[in-house]
Amino acid sequence: MRAVLLASGLLAFAAFAEASQPECVHALTLHGEPKYSEDIQHLDYVNPDAPKGGRLRQAVLGTFDSFNPFIIRGTPVSGLSNIYDSLTYHTADEPFTEYGLLARCMKLDPERRWIEFHLREEARFHDGTPVTAEDVAFTFDVLRSEGRPFYRAYYAGIEDIQVLDKHRVRFELAAGNNRELPLIIGQIPILPRHDWQDRDFSQPRQDQPLGSGPYRIAEVDSGRRIVYERVEDYWGQDLALNQGRHNFDQLVLDYYRDATVALEAFKAGRLDFRLENIARNWAEGYSGPALSSGEITLESIPHQNSSGMQGFFFNTRKEIFQDLRVRKALTLLFDFEWTNQQLFHGAYQRTRSYYSNSELASSDLPAGQELQILEKFRDQLPERIFKEEFTLPVTDGSGNIRRQMREALSLLQEAGWSMKEGRMVNAQGQPLHFEMLLNDSSFERIVLPWRKNLERLGIGMDVRVVDTSQYLNRLRSFDFDMTVSTLGQSHSPGNEQREYFHSDFADAQDGRNLSGIEDPVVDSLVERLIAARDRDTLVATTRALDRVLLHGYYVIPHWHLNEYRVARRSEIRIPEVRPPYGLPQDTWWFEED
């Protein structure tokens, strides 16, 4: 009888344990419910009948010397994401939803203390080797230990990785307050352990790597050209997520040293597609027989992406830029309205937030939940954050900025600078002089007019344009005074904000905290943002962070455009449905008239 009761009890406990386990689901979303059910036929923004074939040729500026994009050394070749699959796929018509790709399904603990990925048994690397849980664990271990600082920051909340069996892997998560972490674990490209384990991962790779994705490397002209070819027996080609995608037989990336030469190559028919980011080129650069005959199509495609922050980034590690009044003075002397009218044909809007073009951007004075969050730090924040709306100077576009110059001069004098013999100098007689580091010569025409405004107040600026390799090396070691850069943002910012703004990454080599921000309030707001348990809290916390950063004048904001400017050959076709949160080129196809 005791044996029978014991057996019955064990069976009952097993049944209870099984019932208490979370369901293994096909998709995870940060807020709300996934758009697509498990039995979808294809995504809404693809053409499921798109033919396979042809090639897509595009330009890349610079050069390359490595096939390892996961480390700080070397200049990696572009396009390597095409050869890798990740555990999940991020759709372009939802703010933040991940669908199983290498993973058949995912189990997420209701308290977010762990997540399990159940791999598809049919998943294979290009050499026929199965993709296993050991490969997943190896990938995270090697990237966090030897990869870029980004990986340590982004996945800092992973406490342990357990290989449960050949096709199941479990991640133990810290504290359970990082809502984004379970989703972003699925985004990492999975590396084949047998291809990497006997290599020094910290060094640039010279031979071609192995992947599991829809393309493999077919041809390499070192530093000049790379060709990816579609994998005919790609393991995932029949998945519903992949219907209508990966249609080109070849993806060709040709490297150019000069953007003007790349434009002429496109007009001459040697390239098939350009994503144009220069307003002058869009307005004037594509005229000619190819455009008038219909061989080239120009199209502006609207989007709803957060613009992020592009701007002139101050390196506050440099003594010259450690005084906020100096940074604000230089901001006043940049005439966006003149630049927009004279150089950009009035095409752009001024960026006034690190999260422009989204509900995450701060505006007016803090109120509601955002004010409640900031009140917790009132004794650590300047009073202007609560009483003064952050604004950028607005001019009439004539080039006359006398009012801004007077205000800038007043700020500089407060900071201990004065004009002597036509130069702005400090109490020790040292001039206010810095270098602008660029890797794109097209930015010179934007910087030089600003330099003239600076010179009128005795401020010197040298403009230095270097090649891509030197540019990256100098950024990695923070060997610059000021540079042009961009911080991309999503509609659901999270762990990447640590690397952008947290003190822990102010001196991390190859980190993204270019300005060297070290502010305990910023640190706290970043952690609160990552731990936000609902959308309203996420929005309010992001606005608070945005406001504190803007009032810190770490960047002179540039401009943004709420559309993609696409130039393509007529044979390159795009689906009729355009997703709001991306420009997925893997849905395009080749079709001759």
Secondary structure by P-SEA (a helix, b strand, c coil): caaaaaaaaaaaaaaaaaaacccccccccccccccccccccccccccccbbbbbbbbbcccccccccccccccccccccccccccccbbbbcccccccccccccbbbbcccccbbbbbccccccccccccccaaaaaaaaaaaaacccaaaaaaaccccccccccccbbbbbbccccccccccccccbbbbccccccccccccccccbbbbcccccccccccccbbbbbccccccccccccccccccccbbbbbbbccaaaaaaaaaacccccccccccccccccccccccccccbbbbbbbbbcccccccccccccccccccaaaaaaaaaaccaaaaaaccccccccccccccccccccccccccaaaaaaaaaacccccccccccccccccccccccaaaaaaaaaaaaaaacccccccbbbccccccbbbbbbbccccaaaaaaaaaaaaaaacbbbbbbbbcaaaaaaaaaaccccbbbbbbbbccccccccccccccccccccccccccccccaaaaaaaaaaaacccaaaaaaaaaaaaaaaaaacccccccccccccccccccccccccccccccccccbbbbcc
